[in-house]
Amino acid sequence: MKIETQYNYEKTWRTTNEDDLLKIIAEEVGDADPKGTLAYIKEAITTGKVILVGSCRFRKAEEQSK
């Protein structure tokens, strides 16, 4: 599953790899478990929700039809 991120000051969504996702989450939640938070985000966005963690939004990337 591809995940897109957007900070609240940005206008566009961008696809983000898992290593960068963990870095973003660690910056936003501090001492909380980044891997556990990422697991929650992955589960929650499968239904089409947009999840806000700190100042960053996460959503499932829409599949591009060819």
trRosetta pair geometry for C-beta under 8 A, 3 or more apart (Angstrom, degrees):
i j d omega theta_ij theta_ji phi_ij phi_ji
1 42 6.6 126 72 -148 142 98
1 46 7.5 -68 -121 -91 158 86
1 60 6.2 -58 -176 -135 113 99
1 61 7.7 155 173 33 67 89
2 15 5.4 -23 177 -142 118 113
2 60 7.4 96 77 -168 60 60
2 61 3.7 -33 99 32 106 136
3 15 7.3 120 77 -148 39 62
3 16 6.0 -48 92 58 88 89
3 21 6.2 50 78 -93 139 139
3 41 7.3 54 -135 133 146 119
3 42 7.4 -83 -72 -96 131 75
3 45 6.9 94 -120 76 97 165
3 58 5.8 -10 -177 -164 116 98
3 59 7.2 151 -158 77 69 31
3 60 6.5 -53 -107 -108 61 41
3 61 6.4 -135 -89 -22 8 93
4 13 4.2 35 163 169 132 114
4 14 6.2 153 -153 73 83 23
4 15 5.5 -51 -94 -87 75 49
4 16 6.8 118 -135 4 27 87
4 58 7.4 149 79 -154 50 48
4 59 5.3 -21 61 66 98 83
4 60 7.5 32 16 121 89 10
4 61 4.8 117 -34 -82 100 82
5 13 7.0 149 68 -155 24 72
5 14 6.2 -31 59 63 75 77
5 16 4.6 17 2 -13 117 142
5 21 7.2 -178 -54 -105 131 78
5 24 6.4 -77 -139 -145 159 177
5 56 5.7 -11 -166 -176 107 111
5 57 6.8 149 -157 78 53 55
5 58 5.8 -18 -101 -98 74 66
6 10 5.1 -140 -162 79 76 116
6 12 7.0 -156 -114 103 108 30
6 13 4.8 -62 -57 -100 115 66
6 14 7.3 131 -79 14 67 71
6 56 7.1 151 77 -158 36 63
6 57 4.7 -16 62 56 89 105
6 59 7.9 3 8 11 107 106
7 10 4.7 90 55 -2 79 108
7 55 5.6 28 -156 128 84 95
7 56 5.3 -39 -96 -98 63 73
7 57 7.7 178 -92 14 14 76
8 55 4.8 -90 7 -170 111 86
8 56 7.6 -108 -22 -76 74 30
8 57 7.3 106 -71 -22 66 100
9 55 7.6 14 -8 165 88 124
13 59 7.0 -49 -135 49 142 116
15 61 5.5 25 -103 -91 99 145
16 20 4.9 -118 -174 91 99 121
16 21 5.4 125 120 -64 117 82
16 24 7.2 -2 175 -11 157 143
17 20 5.3 87 60 16 73 103
17 21 7.0 -130 104 -11 36 92
18 21 5.2 -50 -145 32 36 118
18 22 6.5 38 157 -20 66 100
18 38 7.5 79 -153 -169 87 148
19 22 6.0 -54 -156 32 31 109
19 23 6.7 30 148 -17 63 105
20 23 5.4 -52 -149 36 39 114
20 24 6.3 41 152 -21 69 103
21 24 5.8 -54 -149 35 31 111
21 25 6.3 28 155 -17 65 107
21 38 5.8 97 131 -118 119 120
21 41 7.9 -155 -177 78 125 151
21 58 7.7 70 -139 -116 109 126
22 25 5.8 -54 -144 38 31 110
22 26 6.2 34 156 -22 64 106
22 34 4.8 87 -157 145 77 133
22 35 6.9 6 -120 -74 112 64
22 38 6.2 -38 -87 -52 72 145
23 26 5.8 -54 -147 35 29 112
23 27 6.5 29 154 -18 63 106
24 27 5.8 -59 -154 36 30 111
24 28 6.3 18 155 -13 66 113
24 53 7.9 103 131 85 97 122
24 56 5.6 -107 172 109 121 179
25 28 5.8 -63 -144 42 31 106
25 29 5.8 -8 172 10 71 114
25 34 4.3 129 98 -142 117 90
25 37 5.0 166 -168 91 134 132
25 38 5.8 -112 -28 -59 164 88
25 41 7.7 -127 -92 -18 130 144
25 53 6.2 -11 -121 128 76 155
26 29 6.9 -69 -126 51 20 84
26 30 7.8 90 -180 -84 51 7
26 34 4.5 -31 -65 -75 80 137
27 54 7.5 -122 107 57 76 172
28 53 4.9 94 119 132 149 93
28 54 3.0 -139 -158 4 104 144
28 55 6.8 -152 -120 28 108 65
28 56 5.7 -103 -74 21 147 113
29 32 4.0 -63 149 46 122 120
29 34 6.9 166 53 -88 123 68
29 37 5.9 -172 -11 -68 163 163
29 53 6.4 -45 -53 -180 103 111
29 54 6.6 -126 -56 -41 58 113
32 36 7.5 -109 161 66 89 112
32 37 6.1 76 125 -49 119 125
33 36 3.8 48 100 18 122 116
33 37 6.3 164 91 -15 65 84
34 37 5.6 -58 -146 39 31 112
34 38 6.2 33 155 -21 67 106
35 38 5.7 -51 -146 36 31 112
35 39 6.5 36 152 -22 63 103
36 39 5.6 -49 -149 32 33 114
36 40 6.6 34 151 -18 63 103
37 40 5.6 -53 -152 35 34 113
37 41 6.4 36 150 -21 66 104
37 53 6.6 91 175 -125 128 148
38 41 5.5 -50 -146 35 35 114
38 42 6.3 37 154 -21 66 103
39 42 5.8 -52 -148 34 30 112
39 43 6.5 28 154 -16 63 107
40 43 5.8 -59 -150 38 31 109
40 44 6.1 23 157 -16 67 113
40 51 7.9 152 121 -148 89 159
41 44 5.9 -62 -143 41 28 107
41 45 6.1 16 165 -14 67 113
41 51 5.1 -154 -129 69 82 156
41 53 7.1 -54 -82 -34 124 133
41 58 5.0 -2 -164 99 127 157
42 45 6.5 -61 -139 38 22 102
42 46 7.1 39 157 -39 57 98
43 46 6.3 -48 -165 6 30 115
44 47 6.9 -64 -179 29 42 102
44 49 5.3 -65 157 67 89 131
44 51 5.2 86 97 -69 136 129
45 48 7.3 91 -173 -55 53 5
45 49 5.8 -116 -106 66 46 75
45 50 7.4 49 -115 -100 94 30
45 51 6.0 -89 -63 -7 95 111
45 58 6.2 -95 -65 125 140 95
45 59 5.6 167 -143 -145 123 38
45 60 4.4 156 146 -39 109 89
46 60 6.5 97 -94 -64 34 144
48 60 7.0 -75 -100 35 39 121
49 59 7.6 -146 106 -117 40 81
50 57 5.4 1 174 -172 108 113
50 58 7.0 158 -163 74 60 44
50 59 4.6 -30 -108 -77 79 109
51 57 7.0 147 77 -158 43 59
51 58 4.7 -19 62 59 96 99
51 59 7.4 166 19 -73 70 55
52 56 7.4 155 -152 83 56 39
52 57 5.3 -29 -96 -99 71 73
52 58 7.8 -176 -79 17 25 75
53 56 5.7 -22 68 68 81 90
53 58 6.7 22 6 -9 107 116
